[in-house]
Amino acid sequence: MSSSKSALKQPTVISDFKEITKMRLSLSVVFSSLAGYLLGVDVIDLKVLTLLAFGGYFMVGASNAFNQIIEKDLDALMDRTKNRPIPAGRMSVNTAFVIASIFTLLGIIILYTINKQTAMFGAISIFLYTCVYTPLKTKTPISVFVGAIPGAIPFMLGWVAATDSFGIEPGTLFALQFFWQFPHFWAIGWFLFEDYKKGGFFMLPTGKQDKGTAVQVIMYTIWTILISIVPVFGFTGQLKLSVVAAIIVFLLGLFMLHYAVRLFREMTVKAARQLMLASVSYITLIQIVYVLDKFIR
């Protein structure tokens, strides 16, 4: 019985495929894109919605696969990543490269069928994540700033897919997800600090689990909260937010800020992990609130 249970836990071709493309992360990014689309569209086009979902998934999956190819030797050094398909020897670099290349082509082609701007931003996302962010991770904490750019594109991408235009509305969505990523990734960098150190990654702004990092976490959380309620003031074109929705979004921001302040006070791995979980809940919930508010108003 025990041997059969352990066999069930062994990685499979499907699980390795999910891992090389980071399926859960990719799906969360697709969720952001679809939320942006629903915010920008006047009449929902199921064809475009489907194309955006698949195109977005292929683009993010490609970025993740290229990332794991580049970092294969460093992944082998860290407990969190040493069992990934490439460092564990279950998938060759060539196989991963083929997957990443096919995903890139499919993603760009699919997004191009929506409109040219959507494909352009998708391609920029892959380039920045793979060719700029990934190499910088072992050199400077500025990598988090660079990585926040492709990470903030999906929410904006949905609006561009819906409208074929870039203006204050998708710019606001971009800014919201851009600033959110700093407390989110610094929280991850904090509770995985020792593991990241094995791979030589510089994720925290001061390079340490100190008050300086914790203060910056709080500052960027506050910026995120402020940006999230800007649409209620009517400065963001067609991107609007009702007073009730703005209050809900603000309260959700205070929920995240609570955990950011807790990290400053406690300076523990546990507090950082709680902040990371709170940040994921926050970004998901405010996107839902934004969309519901549009269709309920």
Secondary structure as UniProt FT lines:
FT   HELIX           2..9
FT   HELIX           13..20
FT   TURN            21..22
FT   HELIX           23..40
FT   HELIX           46..70
FT   HELIX           72..75
FT   TURN            76..77
FT   TURN            79..83
FT   TURN            85..89
FT   HELIX           93..114
FT   HELIX           116..127
FT   HELIX           128..133
FT   HELIX           134..136
FT   TURN            137..139
FT   TURN            141..142
FT   HELIX           143..163
FT   HELIX           168..191
FT   HELIX           193..199
FT   TURN            205..206
FT   HELIX           211..229
FT   HELIX           230..233
FT   TURN            237..238
FT   HELIX           243..266
FT   HELIX           269..296
//
